[in-house]
């Protein structure tokens, strides 16, 4: 049996825990960032995501209504998740040479939630 080429990590949040519009004390922000980073690393290990060398990462937030939202605001959550993938050993670093980060997506669905999608990149593919 071959390993899957796409890994879907269901994050334990209904909404992004970190957004660009939040105004909070730096200690509170650091605590949440540490939690998100740890959760992403734990999920990557639980799903047995191997060391990929290079990968592409997408964050998808599923919502249940058509209220206007700005996908740019999800970038802080994506950043913390990518750092968690580094902590889990999926890639050596989250630099552009090793990890391609796509703009977060907001999609309409039946159940709210956040999913981190990790796909390997072949060594010969451009980042």
Backbone as XML, in Angstrom:
<?xml version="1.0"?>
<chain id="A" units="angstrom">
  <residue number="1" name="UNK">
    <atom name="N" x="0.840" y="-1.180" z="0.000"/>
    <atom name="CA" x="0.000" y="0.000" z="0.000"/>
    <atom name="C" x="0.888" y="1.247" z="0.000"/>
  </residue>
  <residue number="2" name="UNK">
    <atom name="N" x="0.582" y="2.182" z="-0.879"/>
    <atom name="CA" x="1.393" y="3.382" z="-0.971"/>
    <atom name="C" x="0.862" y="4.457" z="-0.016"/>
  </residue>
  <residue number="3" name="UNK">
    <atom name="N" x="1.757" y="5.305" z="0.420"/>
    <atom name="CA" x="1.382" y="6.388" z="1.319"/>
    <atom name="C" x="0.581" y="7.435" z="0.550"/>
  </residue>
  <residue number="4" name="UNK">
    <atom name="N" x="-0.362" y="8.083" z="1.220"/>
    <atom name="CA" x="-1.134" y="9.123" z="0.527"/>
    <atom name="C" x="-0.231" y="10.289" z="0.153"/>
  </residue>
  <residue number="5" name="UNK">
    <atom name="N" x="-0.573" y="10.945" z="-0.940"/>
    <atom name="CA" x="0.235" y="12.088" z="-1.359"/>
    <atom name="C" x="-0.300" y="13.395" z="-0.786"/>
  </residue>
  <residue number="6" name="UNK">
    <atom name="N" x="-1.501" y="13.364" z="-0.236"/>
    <atom name="CA" x="-2.080" y="14.543" z="0.389"/>
    <atom name="C" x="-2.449" y="14.199" z="1.824"/>
  </residue>
  <residue number="7" name="UNK">
    <atom name="N" x="-2.042" y="15.061" z="2.740"/>
    <atom name="CA" x="-2.346" y="14.862" z="4.158"/>
    <atom name="C" x="-3.281" y="15.976" z="4.596"/>
  </residue>
  <residue number="8" name="UNK">
    <atom name="N" x="-4.437" y="15.581" z="5.163"/>
    <atom name="CA" x="-5.436" y="16.541" z="5.627"/>
    <atom name="C" x="-5.447" y="16.506" z="7.148"/>
  </residue>
  <residue number="9" name="UNK">
    <atom name="N" x="-4.987" y="17.575" z="7.752"/>
    <atom name="CA" x="-4.912" y="17.657" z="9.202"/>
    <atom name="C" x="-6.061" y="18.525" z="9.709"/>
  </residue>
  <residue number="10" name="UNK">
    <atom name="N" x="-7.052" y="17.897" z="10.338"/>
    <atom name="CA" x="-8.219" y="18.625" z="10.856"/>
    <atom name="C" x="-7.835" y="19.289" z="12.171"/>
  </residue>
  <residue number="11" name="UNK">
    <atom name="N" x="-7.694" y="20.593" z="12.138"/>
    <atom name="CA" x="-7.312" y="21.340" z="13.337"/>
    <atom name="C" x="-8.478" y="21.398" z="14.320"/>
  </residue>
  <residue number="12" name="UNK">
    <atom name="N" x="-8.189" y="21.439" z="15.616"/>
    <atom name="CA" x="-9.272" y="21.395" z="16.619"/>
    <atom name="C" x="-9.921" y="22.750" z="16.888"/>
  </residue>
  <residue number="13" name="UNK">
    <atom name="N" x="-10.201" y="23.501" z="15.839"/>
    <atom name="CA" x="-10.784" y="24.836" z="15.986"/>
    <atom name="C" x="-11.929" y="25.004" z="14.995"/>
  </residue>
  <residue number="14" name="UNK">
    <atom name="N" x="-12.979" y="25.696" z="15.430"/>
    <atom name="CA" x="-14.071" y="26.023" z="14.519"/>
    <atom name="C" x="-13.799" y="27.309" z="13.761"/>
  </residue>
  <residue number="15" name="UNK">
    <atom name="N" x="-12.974" y="28.165" z="14.346"/>
    <atom name="CA" x="-12.607" y="29.424" z="13.703"/>
    <atom name="C" x="-11.122" y="29.655" z="13.938"/>
  </residue>
  <residue number="16" name="UNK">
    <atom name="N" x="-10.494" y="30.481" z="13.130"/>
    <atom name="CA" x="-9.054" y="30.711" z="13.275"/>
    <atom name="C" x="-8.718" y="31.292" z="14.653"/>
  </residue>
  <residue number="17" name="UNK">
    <atom name="N" x="-7.807" y="30.671" z="15.391"/>
    <atom name="CA" x="-7.457" y="31.184" z="16.705"/>
    <atom name="C" x="-6.590" y="32.447" z="16.641"/>
  </residue>
  <residue number="18" name="UNK">
    <atom name="N" x="-5.905" y="32.649" z="15.540"/>
    <atom name="CA" x="-5.075" y="33.839" z="15.336"/>
    <atom name="C" x="-5.501" y="34.531" z="14.052"/>
  </residue>
  <residue number="19" name="UNK">
    <atom name="N" x="-5.746" y="35.827" z="14.135"/>
    <atom name="CA" x="-6.082" y="36.581" z="12.935"/>
    <atom name="C" x="-5.276" y="37.867" z="12.906"/>
  </residue>
  <residue number="20" name="UNK">
    <atom name="N" x="-5.175" y="38.452" z="11.737"/>
    <atom name="CA" x="-4.419" y="39.694" z="11.567"/>
    <atom name="C" x="-5.120" y="40.885" z="12.221"/>
  </residue>
  <residue number="21" name="UNK">
    <atom name="N" x="-6.415" y="40.797" z="12.433"/>
    <atom name="CA" x="-7.162" y="41.926" z="13.013"/>
    <atom name="C" x="-7.227" y="41.903" z="14.533"/>
  </residue>
  <residue number="22" name="UNK">
    <atom name="N" x="-6.747" y="40.849" z="15.160"/>
    <atom name="CA" x="-6.821" y="40.764" z="16.615"/>
    <atom name="C" x="-5.884" y="41.776" z="17.263"/>
  </residue>
  <residue number="23" name="UNK">
    <atom name="N" x="-6.353" y="42.339" z="18.341"/>
    <atom name="CA" x="-5.523" y="43.232" z="19.146"/>
    <atom name="C" x="-5.498" y="42.641" z="20.544"/>
  </residue>
  <residue number="24" name="UNK">
    <atom name="N" x="-4.392" y="42.013" z="20.892"/>
    <atom name="CA" x="-4.293" y="41.410" z="22.214"/>
    <atom name="C" x="-2.885" y="41.615" z="22.751"/>
  </residue>
  <residue number="25" name="UNK">
    <atom name="N" x="-2.736" y="41.416" z="24.030"/>
    <atom name="CA" x="-1.432" y="41.534" z="24.671"/>
    <atom name="C" x="-0.483" y="40.500" z="24.073"/>
  </residue>
  <residue number="26" name="UNK">
    <atom name="N" x="0.790" y="40.858" z="23.963"/>
    <atom name="CA" x="1.754" y="39.957" z="23.310"/>
    <atom name="C" x="1.915" y="38.637" z="24.055"/>
  </residue>
  <residue number="27" name="UNK">
    <atom name="N" x="1.699" y="38.614" z="25.377"/>
    <atom name="CA" x="1.781" y="37.341" z="26.110"/>
    <atom name="C" x="0.626" y="36.417" z="25.721"/>
  </residue>
  <residue number="28" name="UNK">
    <atom name="N" x="-0.560" y="36.977" z="25.593"/>
    <atom name="CA" x="-1.722" y="36.179" z="25.187"/>
    <atom name="C" x="-1.536" y="35.660" z="23.766"/>
  </residue>
  <residue number="29" name="UNK">
    <atom name="N" x="-1.036" y="36.504" z="22.878"/>
    <atom name="CA" x="-0.799" y="36.083" z="21.489"/>
    <atom name="C" x="0.255" y="34.978" z="21.426"/>
  </residue>
  <residue number="30" name="UNK">
    <atom name="N" x="1.313" y="35.103" z="22.211"/>
    <atom name="CA" x="2.369" y="34.088" z="22.243"/>
    <atom name="C" x="1.831" y="32.750" z="22.754"/>
  </residue>
  <residue number="31" name="UNK">
    <atom name="N" x="0.955" y="32.801" z="23.757"/>
    <atom name="CA" x="0.372" y="31.568" z="24.296"/>
    <atom name="C" x="-0.479" y="30.858" z="23.235"/>
  </residue>
  <residue number="32" name="UNK">
    <atom name="N" x="-1.290" y="31.607" z="22.520"/>
    <atom name="CA" x="-2.141" y="31.015" z="21.482"/>
    <atom name="C" x="-1.288" y="30.495" z="20.329"/>
  </residue>
  <residue number="33" name="UNK">
    <atom name="N" x="-0.268" y="31.259" z="19.944"/>
    <atom name="CA" x="0.631" y="30.818" z="18.872"/>
    <atom name="C" x="1.306" y="29.498" z="19.243"/>
  </residue>
  <residue number="34" name="UNK">
    <atom name="N" x="1.767" y="29.397" z="20.470"/>
    <atom name="CA" x="2.403" y="28.159" z="20.944"/>
    <atom name="C" x="1.423" y="26.990" z="20.883"/>
  </residue>
  <residue number="35" name="UNK">
    <atom name="N" x="0.164" y="27.235" z="21.274"/>
    <atom name="CA" x="-0.855" y="26.190" z="21.240"/>
    <atom name="C" x="-1.128" y="25.710" z="19.814"/>
  </residue>
  <residue number="36" name="UNK">
    <atom name="N" x="-1.305" y="26.653" z="18.881"/>
    <atom name="CA" x="-1.585" y="26.307" z="17.479"/>
    <atom name="C" x="-0.403" y="25.544" z="16.884"/>
  </residue>
  <residue number="37" name="UNK">
    <atom name="N" x="0.786" y="26.026" z="17.154"/>
    <atom name="CA" x="2.004" y="25.378" z="16.649"/>
    <atom name="C" x="2.106" y="23.953" z="17.184"/>
  </residue>
  <residue number="38" name="UNK">
    <atom name="N" x="1.848" y="23.777" z="18.472"/>
    <atom name="CA" x="1.885" y="22.447" z="19.079"/>
    <atom name="C" x="0.812" y="21.523" z="18.534"/>
  </residue>
  <residue number="39" name="UNK">
    <atom name="N" x="-0.393" y="22.066" z="18.327"/>
    <atom name="CA" x="-1.480" y="21.252" z="17.778"/>
    <atom name="C" x="-1.149" y="20.773" z="16.365"/>
  </residue>
  <residue number="40" name="UNK">
    <atom name="N" x="-0.582" y="21.653" z="15.538"/>
    <atom name="CA" x="-0.220" y="21.263" z="14.172"/>
    <atom name="C" x="0.865" y="20.186" z="14.191"/>
  </residue>
  <residue number="41" name="UNK">
    <atom name="N" x="1.843" y="20.326" z="15.062"/>
    <atom name="CA" x="2.908" y="19.319" z="15.162"/>
    <atom name="C" x="2.348" y="17.984" z="15.636"/>
  </residue>
  <residue number="42" name="UNK">
    <atom name="N" x="1.473" y="18.029" z="16.632"/>
    <atom name="CA" x="0.875" y="16.809" z="17.172"/>
    <atom name="C" x="0.042" y="16.090" z="16.104"/>
  </residue>
  <residue number="43" name="UNK">
    <atom name="N" x="-0.739" y="16.847" z="15.344"/>
    <atom name="CA" x="-1.553" y="16.251" z="14.285"/>
    <atom name="C" x="-0.686" y="15.652" z="13.183"/>
  </residue>
  <residue number="44" name="UNK">
    <atom name="N" x="0.392" y="16.332" z="12.817"/>
    <atom name="CA" x="1.291" y="15.807" z="11.780"/>
    <atom name="C" x="1.902" y="14.488" z="12.230"/>
  </residue>
  <residue number="45" name="UNK">
    <atom name="N" x="2.275" y="14.412" z="13.499"/>
    <atom name="CA" x="2.829" y="13.147" z="14.020"/>
    <atom name="C" x="1.757" y="12.063" z="14.081"/>
  </residue>
  <residue number="46" name="UNK">
    <atom name="N" x="0.553" y="12.428" z="14.532"/>
    <atom name="CA" x="-0.539" y="11.455" z="14.640"/>
    <atom name="C" x="-0.939" y="10.902" z="13.274"/>
  </residue>
  <residue number="47" name="UNK">
    <atom name="N" x="-0.923" y="11.757" z="12.257"/>
    <atom name="CA" x="-1.261" y="11.326" z="10.897"/>
    <atom name="C" x="-0.070" y="10.699" z="10.183"/>
  </residue>
  <residue number="48" name="UNK">
    <atom name="N" x="1.056" y="10.629" z="10.891"/>
    <atom name="CA" x="2.288" y="10.025" z="10.374"/>
    <atom name="C" x="2.725" y="10.655" z="9.051"/>
  </residue>
  <residue number="49" name="UNK">
    <atom name="N" x="2.707" y="11.992" z="9.037"/>
    <atom name="CA" x="3.221" y="12.714" z="7.877"/>
    <atom name="C" x="4.737" y="12.539" z="7.883"/>
  </residue>
  <residue number="50" name="UNK">
    <atom name="N" x="5.301" y="11.936" z="6.836"/>
    <atom name="CA" x="6.748" y="11.687" z="6.829"/>
    <atom name="C" x="7.544" y="12.961" z="6.544"/>
  </residue>
  <residue number="51" name="UNK">
    <atom name="N" x="8.843" y="12.865" z="6.694"/>
    <atom name="CA" x="9.714" y="13.976" z="6.293"/>
    <atom name="C" x="9.605" y="14.091" z="4.778"/>
  </residue>
  <residue number="52" name="UNK">
    <atom name="N" x="9.151" y="15.222" z="4.305"/>
    <atom name="CA" x="8.865" y="15.387" z="2.882"/>
    <atom name="C" x="9.978" y="16.092" z="2.116"/>
  </residue>
  <residue number="53" name="UNK">
    <atom name="N" x="10.870" y="16.740" z="2.810"/>
    <atom name="CA" x="11.896" y="17.491" z="2.107"/>
    <atom name="C" x="11.352" y="18.834" z="1.654"/>
  </residue>
  <residue number="54" name="UNK">
    <atom name="N" x="10.352" y="18.806" z="0.769"/>
    <atom name="CA" x="9.682" y="20.009" z="0.272"/>
    <atom name="C" x="8.184" y="19.745" z="0.243"/>
  </residue>
  <residue number="55" name="UNK">
    <atom name="N" x="7.401" y="20.768" z="0.493"/>
    <atom name="CA" x="5.951" y="20.573" z="0.474"/>
    <atom name="C" x="5.232" y="21.877" z="0.170"/>
  </residue>
  <residue number="56" name="UNK">
    <atom name="N" x="3.951" y="21.735" z="-0.093"/>
    <atom name="CA" x="3.056" y="22.867" z="-0.257"/>
    <atom name="C" x="1.988" y="22.752" z="0.832"/>
  </residue>
  <residue number="57" name="UNK">
    <atom name="N" x="1.571" y="23.895" z="1.377"/>
    <atom name="CA" x="0.651" y="23.909" z="2.515"/>
    <atom name="C" x="-0.488" y="24.875" z="2.227"/>
  </residue>
  <residue number="58" name="UNK">
    <atom name="N" x="-1.717" y="24.429" z="2.542"/>
    <atom name="CA" x="-2.908" y="25.278" z="2.410"/>
    <atom name="C" x="-3.722" y="25.186" z="3.689"/>
  </residue>
  <residue number="59" name="UNK">
    <atom name="N" x="-4.296" y="26.294" z="4.088"/>
    <atom name="CA" x="-5.215" y="26.324" z="5.219"/>
    <atom name="C" x="-6.605" y="26.628" z="4.671"/>
  </residue>
  <residue number="60" name="UNK">
    <atom name="N" x="-7.560" y="25.753" z="4.973"/>
    <atom name="CA" x="-8.927" y="25.914" z="4.477"/>
    <atom name="C" x="-9.868" y="26.029" z="5.673"/>
  </residue>
  <residue number="61" name="UNK">
    <atom name="N" x="-10.621" y="27.134" z="5.706"/>
    <atom name="CA" x="-11.614" y="27.347" z="6.743"/>
    <atom name="C" x="-12.985" y="27.157" z="6.122"/>
  </residue>
  <residue number="62" name="UNK">
    <atom name="N" x="-13.725" y="26.165" z="6.608"/>
    <atom name="CA" x="-15.074" y="25.915" z="6.131"/>
    <atom name="C" x="-16.045" y="26.657" z="7.044"/>
  </residue>
  <residue number="63" name="UNK">
    <atom name="N" x="-16.919" y="27.458" z="6.436"/>
    <atom name="CA" x="-17.929" y="28.229" z="7.164"/>
    <atom name="C" x="-19.310" y="27.814" z="6.661"/>
  </residue>
  <residue number="64" name="UNK">
    <atom name="N" x="-20.348" y="28.156" z="7.429"/>
    <atom name="CA" x="-21.696" y="27.708" z="7.062"/>
    <atom name="C" x="-22.608" y="28.838" z="6.588"/>
  </residue>
  <residue number="65" name="UNK">
    <atom name="N" x="-22.082" y="30.052" z="6.497"/>
    <atom name="CA" x="-22.901" y="31.155" z="5.986"/>
    <atom name="C" x="-22.070" y="31.993" z="5.024"/>
  </residue>
  <residue number="66" name="UNK">
    <atom name="N" x="-22.732" y="32.857" z="4.316"/>
    <atom name="CA" x="-22.072" y="33.644" z="3.272"/>
    <atom name="C" x="-21.610" y="35.024" z="3.763"/>
  </residue>
  <residue number="67" name="UNK">
    <atom name="N" x="-21.502" y="35.188" z="5.063"/>
    <atom name="CA" x="-21.018" y="36.467" z="5.581"/>
    <atom name="C" x="-19.639" y="36.788" z="5.017"/>
  </residue>
  <residue number="68" name="UNK">
    <atom name="N" x="-19.392" y="38.039" z="4.749"/>
    <atom name="CA" x="-18.107" y="38.432" z="4.155"/>
    <atom name="C" x="-16.969" y="38.221" z="5.149"/>
  </residue>
  <residue number="69" name="UNK">
    <atom name="N" x="-15.895" y="37.615" z="4.665"/>
    <atom name="CA" x="-14.704" y="37.395" z="5.470"/>
    <atom name="C" x="-13.491" y="37.634" z="4.596"/>
  </residue>
  <residue number="70" name="UNK">
    <atom name="N" x="-12.398" y="38.021" z="5.209"/>
    <atom name="CA" x="-11.165" y="38.329" z="4.501"/>
    <atom name="C" x="-10.162" y="37.201" z="4.727"/>
  </residue>
  <residue number="71" name="UNK">
    <atom name="N" x="-9.801" y="36.488" z="3.680"/>
    <atom name="CA" x="-8.878" y="35.357" z="3.798"/>
    <atom name="C" x="-7.499" y="35.784" z="4.296"/>
  </residue>
  <residue number="72" name="UNK">
    <atom name="N" x="-7.114" y="37.031" z="4.050"/>
    <atom name="CA" x="-5.816" y="37.522" z="4.532"/>
    <atom name="C" x="-5.698" y="37.422" z="6.052"/>
  </residue>
  <residue number="73" name="UNK">
    <atom name="N" x="-6.818" y="37.553" z="6.746"/>
    <atom name="CA" x="-6.792" y="37.526" z="8.203"/>
    <atom name="C" x="-6.363" y="36.180" z="8.774"/>
  </residue>
  <residue number="74" name="UNK">
    <atom name="N" x="-6.405" y="35.120" z="7.991"/>
    <atom name="CA" x="-6.040" y="33.796" z="8.479"/>
    <atom name="C" x="-4.538" y="33.521" z="8.433"/>
  </residue>
  <residue number="75" name="UNK">
    <atom name="N" x="-3.765" y="34.405" z="7.856"/>
    <atom name="CA" x="-2.328" y="34.178" z="7.684"/>
    <atom name="C" x="-1.596" y="33.904" z="9.000"/>
  </residue>
  <residue number="76" name="UNK">
    <atom name="N" x="-1.885" y="34.607" z="10.112"/>
    <atom name="CA" x="-1.187" y="34.268" z="11.358"/>
    <atom name="C" x="-1.420" y="32.821" z="11.818"/>
  </residue>
  <residue number="77" name="UNK">
    <atom name="N" x="-2.615" y="32.297" z="11.606"/>
    <atom name="CA" x="-2.876" y="30.895" z="11.947"/>
    <atom name="C" x="-2.088" y="29.974" z="11.022"/>
  </residue>
  <residue number="78" name="UNK">
    <atom name="N" x="-2.049" y="30.290" z="9.730"/>
    <atom name="CA" x="-1.264" y="29.499" z="8.776"/>
    <atom name="C" x="0.206" y="29.485" z="9.169"/>
  </residue>
  <residue number="79" name="UNK">
    <atom name="N" x="0.749" y="30.634" z="9.542"/>
    <atom name="CA" x="2.156" y="30.746" z="9.919"/>
    <atom name="C" x="2.479" y="29.849" z="11.117"/>
  </residue>
  <residue number="80" name="UNK">
    <atom name="N" x="1.636" y="29.880" z="12.134"/>
    <atom name="CA" x="1.861" y="29.044" z="13.308"/>
    <atom name="C" x="1.774" y="27.557" z="12.954"/>
  </residue>
  <residue number="81" name="UNK">
    <atom name="N" x="0.851" y="27.197" z="12.067"/>
    <atom name="CA" x="0.725" y="25.794" z="11.635"/>
    <atom name="C" x="1.975" y="25.342" z="10.869"/>
  </residue>
  <residue number="82" name="UNK">
    <atom name="N" x="2.489" y="26.209" z="10.015"/>
    <atom name="CA" x="3.697" y="25.860" z="9.254"/>
    <atom name="C" x="4.888" y="25.676" z="10.181"/>
  </residue>
  <residue number="83" name="UNK">
    <atom name="N" x="4.994" y="26.499" z="11.206"/>
    <atom name="CA" x="6.050" y="26.320" z="12.198"/>
    <atom name="C" x="5.886" y="24.982" z="12.925"/>
  </residue>
  <residue number="84" name="UNK">
    <atom name="N" x="4.642" y="24.579" z="13.166"/>
    <atom name="CA" x="4.381" y="23.281" z="13.786"/>
    <atom name="C" x="4.816" y="22.127" z="12.900"/>
  </residue>
  <residue number="85" name="UNK">
    <atom name="N" x="4.651" y="22.267" z="11.587"/>
    <atom name="CA" x="5.117" y="21.224" z="10.663"/>
    <atom name="C" x="6.637" y="21.092" z="10.716"/>
  </residue>
  <residue number="86" name="UNK">
    <atom name="N" x="7.323" y="22.217" z="10.875"/>
    <atom name="CA" x="8.779" y="22.177" z="11.037"/>
    <atom name="C" x="9.130" y="21.461" z="12.339"/>
  </residue>
  <residue number="87" name="UNK">
    <atom name="N" x="8.416" y="21.785" z="13.415"/>
    <atom name="CA" x="8.649" y="21.138" z="14.707"/>
    <atom name="C" x="8.454" y="19.621" z="14.622"/>
  </residue>
  <residue number="88" name="UNK">
    <atom name="N" x="7.511" y="19.183" z="13.787"/>
    <atom name="CA" x="7.222" y="17.754" z="13.639"/>
    <atom name="C" x="8.196" y="17.050" z="12.696"/>
  </residue>
  <residue number="89" name="UNK">
    <atom name="N" x="9.081" y="17.818" z="12.051"/>
    <atom name="CA" x="10.066" y="17.214" z="11.158"/>
    <atom name="C" x="9.560" y="16.945" z="9.752"/>
  </residue>
  <residue number="90" name="UNK">
    <atom name="N" x="8.433" y="17.546" z="9.378"/>
    <atom name="CA" x="7.901" y="17.358" z="8.030"/>
    <atom name="C" x="8.839" y="18.003" z="7.009"/>
  </residue>
  <residue number="91" name="UNK">
    <atom name="N" x="9.337" y="19.187" z="7.336"/>
    <atom name="CA" x="10.357" y="19.875" z="6.536"/>
    <atom name="C" x="11.381" y="20.455" z="7.499"/>
  </residue>
  <residue number="92" name="UNK">
    <atom name="N" x="12.569" y="20.751" z="6.980"/>
    <atom name="CA" x="13.634" y="21.278" z="7.827"/>
    <atom name="C" x="13.383" y="22.725" z="8.239"/>
  </residue>
  <residue number="93" name="UNK">
    <atom name="N" x="12.717" y="23.486" z="7.384"/>
    <atom name="CA" x="12.434" y="24.894" z="7.669"/>
    <atom name="C" x="11.244" y="25.319" z="6.814"/>
  </residue>
  <residue number="94" name="UNK">
    <atom name="N" x="10.617" y="26.435" z="7.165"/>
    <atom name="CA" x="9.469" y="26.892" z="6.374"/>
    <atom name="C" x="9.860" y="28.018" z="5.421"/>
  </residue>
  <residue number="95" name="UNK">
    <atom name="N" x="11.068" y="27.937" z="4.899"/>
    <atom name="CA" x="11.535" y="28.894" z="3.899"/>
    <atom name="C" x="10.886" y="28.581" z="2.551"/>
  </residue>
  <residue number="96" name="UNK">
    <atom name="N" x="10.832" y="29.561" z="1.647"/>
    <atom name="CA" x="10.191" y="29.333" z="0.342"/>
    <atom name="C" x="10.828" y="28.202" z="-0.467"/>
  </residue>
  <residue number="97" name="UNK">
    <atom name="N" x="12.096" y="27.913" z="-0.249"/>
    <atom name="CA" x="12.755" y="26.827" z="-0.986"/>
    <atom name="C" x="12.211" y="25.457" z="-0.574"/>
  </residue>
  <residue number="98" name="UNK">
    <atom name="N" x="11.712" y="25.356" z="0.665"/>
    <atom name="CA" x="11.253" y="24.059" z="1.179"/>
    <atom name="C" x="9.742" y="23.962" z="1.348"/>
  </residue>
  <residue number="99" name="UNK">
    <atom name="N" x="9.084" y="25.105" z="1.495"/>
    <atom name="CA" x="7.645" y="25.087" z="1.758"/>
    <atom name="C" x="6.960" y="26.207" z="0.972"/>
  </residue>
  <residue number="100" name="UNK">
    <atom name="N" x="5.982" y="25.824" z="0.166"/>
    <atom name="CA" x="5.155" y="26.793" z="-0.540"/>
    <atom name="C" x="3.870" y="26.965" z="0.255"/>
  </residue>
  <residue number="101" name="UNK">
    <atom name="N" x="3.622" y="28.191" z="0.719"/>
    <atom name="CA" x="2.420" y="28.479" z="1.497"/>
    <atom name="C" x="1.423" y="29.192" z="0.596"/>
  </residue>
  <residue number="102" name="UNK">
    <atom name="N" x="0.274" y="28.582" z="0.424"/>
    <atom name="CA" x="-0.781" y="29.200" z="-0.373"/>
    <atom name="C" x="-1.612" y="30.127" z="0.503"/>
  </residue>
  <residue number="103" name="UNK">
    <atom name="N" x="-2.224" y="31.115" z="-0.129"/>
    <atom name="CA" x="-3.125" y="32.012" z="0.593"/>
    <atom name="C" x="-4.239" y="31.174" z="1.210"/>
  </residue>
  <residue number="104" name="UNK">
    <atom name="N" x="-4.596" y="31.425" z="2.470"/>
    <atom name="CA" x="-5.700" y="30.672" z="3.084"/>
    <atom name="C" x="-6.987" y="30.812" z="2.269"/>
  </residue>
  <residue number="105" name="UNK">
    <atom name="N" x="-7.814" y="29.788" z="2.377"/>
    <atom name="CA" x="-9.083" y="29.752" z="1.643"/>
    <atom name="C" x="-10.245" y="29.705" z="2.617"/>
  </residue>
  <residue number="106" name="UNK">
    <atom name="N" x="-11.344" y="30.331" z="2.242"/>
    <atom name="CA" x="-12.586" y="30.255" z="3.005"/>
    <atom name="C" x="-13.633" y="29.659" z="2.073"/>
  </residue>
  <residue number="107" name="UNK">
    <atom name="N" x="-14.201" y="28.512" z="2.463"/>
    <atom name="CA" x="-15.174" y="27.818" z="1.620"/>
    <atom name="C" x="-16.477" y="27.624" z="2.388"/>
  </residue>
  <residue number="108" name="UNK">
    <atom name="N" x="-17.565" y="27.542" z="1.650"/>
    <atom name="CA" x="-18.884" y="27.311" z="2.222"/>
    <atom name="C" x="-19.112" y="25.810" z="2.328"/>
  </residue>
  <residue number="109" name="UNK">
    <atom name="N" x="-19.593" y="25.358" z="3.486"/>
    <atom name="CA" x="-19.850" y="23.939" z="3.681"/>
    <atom name="C" x="-20.915" y="23.719" z="4.739"/>
  </residue>
  <residue number="110" name="UNK">
    <atom name="N" x="-21.075" y="22.471" z="5.143"/>
    <atom name="CA" x="-22.108" y="22.124" z="6.118"/>
    <atom name="C" x="-21.615" y="22.159" z="7.552"/>
  </residue>
  <residue number="111" name="UNK">
    <atom name="N" x="-20.299" y="21.969" z="7.756"/>
    <atom name="CA" x="-19.731" y="21.974" z="9.106"/>
    <atom name="C" x="-18.544" y="22.919" z="9.162"/>
  </residue>
  <residue number="112" name="UNK">
    <atom name="N" x="-18.486" y="23.738" z="10.198"/>
    <atom name="CA" x="-17.366" y="24.664" z="10.340"/>
    <atom name="C" x="-16.120" y="23.913" z="10.791"/>
  </residue>
  <residue number="113" name="UNK">
    <atom name="N" x="-14.981" y="24.434" z="10.406"/>
    <atom name="CA" x="-13.728" y="23.844" z="10.847"/>
    <atom name="C" x="-12.564" y="24.304" z="10.000"/>
  </residue>
  <residue number="114" name="UNK">
    <atom name="N" x="-11.374" y="24.045" z="10.511"/>
    <atom name="CA" x="-10.130" y="24.389" z="9.834"/>
    <atom name="C" x="-9.378" y="23.119" z="9.476"/>
  </residue>
  <residue number="115" name="UNK">
    <atom name="N" x="-8.862" y="23.077" z="8.258"/>
    <atom name="CA" x="-8.079" y="21.934" z="7.796"/>
    <atom name="C" x="-6.778" y="22.451" z="7.203"/>
  </residue>
  <residue number="116" name="UNK">
    <atom name="N" x="-5.686" y="21.818" z="7.584"/>
    <atom name="CA" x="-4.381" y="22.111" z="7.019"/>
    <atom name="C" x="-4.074" y="21.008" z="6.014"/>
  </residue>
  <residue number="117" name="UNK">
    <atom name="N" x="-3.837" y="21.363" z="4.774"/>
    <atom name="CA" x="-3.586" y="20.394" z="3.712"/>
    <atom name="C" x="-2.109" y="20.468" z="3.337"/>
  </residue>
  <residue number="118" name="UNK">
    <atom name="N" x="-1.433" y="19.336" z="3.467"/>
    <atom name="CA" x="0.003" y="19.256" z="3.195"/>
    <atom name="C" x="0.219" y="18.286" z="2.041"/>
  </residue>
  <residue number="119" name="UNK">
    <atom name="N" x="0.915" y="18.751" z="1.000"/>
    <atom name="CA" x="1.214" y="17.915" z="-0.160"/>
    <atom name="C" x="2.712" y="17.960" z="-0.432"/>
  </residue>
  <residue number="120" name="UNK">
    <atom name="N" x="3.318" y="16.806" z="-0.714"/>
    <atom name="CA" x="4.749" y="16.810" z="-1.030"/>
    <atom name="C" x="5.017" y="17.436" z="-2.392"/>
  </residue>
  <residue number="121" name="UNK">
    <atom name="N" x="6.178" y="18.043" z="-2.530"/>
    <atom name="CA" x="6.644" y="18.545" z="-3.811"/>
    <atom name="C" x="7.833" y="17.694" z="-4.239"/>
  </residue>
  <residue number="122" name="UNK">
    <atom name="N" x="7.879" y="17.340" z="-5.496"/>
    <atom name="CA" x="9.031" y="16.602" z="-6.006"/>
    <atom name="C" x="10.258" y="17.496" z="-5.964"/>
  </residue>
  <residue number="123" name="UNK">
    <atom name="N" x="11.439" y="16.939" z="-5.735"/>
    <atom name="CA" x="12.648" y="17.755" z="-5.665"/>
    <atom name="C" x="12.904" y="18.570" z="-6.926"/>
  </residue>
  <residue number="124" name="UNK">
    <atom name="N" x="12.491" y="18.068" z="-8.084"/>
    <atom name="CA" x="12.752" y="18.799" z="-9.326"/>
    <atom name="C" x="11.701" y="19.848" z="-9.659"/>
  </residue>
  <residue number="125" name="UNK">
    <atom name="N" x="10.564" y="19.867" z="-8.934"/>
    <atom name="CA" x="9.532" y="20.872" z="-9.170"/>
    <atom name="C" x="9.958" y="22.200" z="-8.570"/>
  </residue>
  <residue number="126" name="UNK">
    <atom name="N" x="9.682" y="23.318" z="-9.259"/>
    <atom name="CA" x="9.990" y="24.622" z="-8.658"/>
    <atom name="C" x="9.049" y="24.920" z="-7.501"/>
  </residue>
  <residue number="127" name="UNK">
    <atom name="N" x="9.533" y="25.635" z="-6.516"/>
    <atom name="CA" x="8.715" y="25.972" z="-5.350"/>
    <atom name="C" x="7.731" y="27.080" z="-5.680"/>
  </residue>
</chain>
